[in-house]
Amino acid sequence: MNTDYQLKDPVGLDLAQYGVEDSCTWYDFEHPLHRMPPFEQVFSSYWNDYHYGTWIKPGMTCVDIGAHIGDTVLPMMAACRATVLAVEPNTYMLPFLQKNCDANGHLGKFVIATEAVTNGEARDLIFGDHNNAMINGGVLDENWDAGTAATVKGMTGNTITITGLPFDELCKKYLSEEEISKIGFVKIDTEGHDIEIIRGMRDFLLQHKPVLLTEWFFGYSKADSERLFNVIYEAGYVPHYPETMEPADLDHRSEDLLCIHKDNL
């Protein structure tokens, strides 16, 4: 497996155009299987198209489950200027996530968690890539429908073994009680493990009602897409398309769902 990832030159971004009187620095890496648009385009997409600047308020704690190398972490921090918990169990991407967090410590407090979010304390979890030398991937979920499982099996190349903690325990390990009480925005992008994460977070979501942005995994079978919507509804949330904020439905796919608790609509 090729793990020779080389850092690209840093890219600076003036945040004044987003109403933030500061700047940030972005580090990407060179690899033939890693293709990311220019950082300003990525940042603008989350801030403007997904409305991070609207949903994330100053002083909030944000949680990024599936932080990768920090492309969603930085716009979160620019909006909250407080604490962002970046959850990333992929050990191959952690050095780049750490680099981006360290380079932007002037914006706020970055905290990196290296466990996956699971429904119980777990060891020897299998994390599989997408035939891309561990650049991206996720936990291989034993609860998937057969159709989803077959899709993921077909695109899994390399695997690593990781550990997992329930969401509540992960927060207690890495955040203060005050930071936990201020969690107002949670993003989940875990390549199909999202259903079980939301299920395991149900009590927290019912109590704290943060804005929830979750991936609608492209590999989900119809049955697993229905399960995703059901766990969202069971937590008291209503799924929307992030860009338009129109209510989402199973017949019209999108990459992600922006979920608002019914009490906050």
Disulfide bonds with the S-S distance in Angstrom:
none
